[in-house]
Each structure stands twice: as structure tokens, then as C-alpha cells.
Amino acid sequence: RARSRDRIEAIAGRYFSDGERARLFKADDTVSDFYRIWTSKESFVKCTGEGMREISRADTTDCAGYVIHEFEVIKKDAEYAASVCIKLSE
């Protein structure tokens, strides 16, 4: 379900880092980028073991030691985003 720009701004203001908000608001398609950033944050906090309770502290613009792959899946009239986070070997 697509979110309104006001709702996206409210969620970004609460959960996104300064860098993530900058990326979001300079994007051509704010809604698509919102979902890409959100799924990246979600995969990152799960990969680090911090879990969803730490999603507002996670900053996907600065995740040294990890690689996040973002995917966009378009099926008929719907667009989906998914991300996978991988910890680099030490």
C-alpha cells in the first residue's frame, strides 16, 4: 500500500538518520526510495542482531563491515522492495 508523502516524512523523521533523510528527499521517486531505505534498515538491524527495536538508531549510510543489496521487484501494477544485508568477513 502506497503511503502519502506526509506519512513518509513523519516515518522518516522518526526512524531515518540524517543521511537517509537526505537520500530520500533528493530522490526522484520518494515512495520507492522510502521502501528501499526501510527494507535496508530492517535487513541491517536483523543482520547485526540488534533487531527492530534499534531500527531508529541504525544508519544505512554508514554500515562499515556490512554490505546491503537492494532489490526492486515489479509485478504487474505493484512495486515491491527487498534488501539483504551481509556481514563481511573479518
KAUR-V198919 format. One line per field, one symbol per residue. ss: DSSP state (A for helix, B for strand, O for the rest). psi: psi as a letter, one per 30 degrees, with the letter a starting at -180 (. if undefined). Layout:
ss: ???
psi: ???
This chain:
ss: OOOOAAAAAAAAAAAOOAAAAAAAAOOOOAAAAAAAAAAAAAAAAAAAOOOAAAOOOOOOOOOOOBBBBBBBBBBOOBBBBBBBBBBOOO
psi: kklleeeeeeeeeefkleeeeeeefgkejeeeeeeeeeeeeeeefeeffelffgeffkjffiikflkkkkkkkkjcgkklklkkkkkkk.
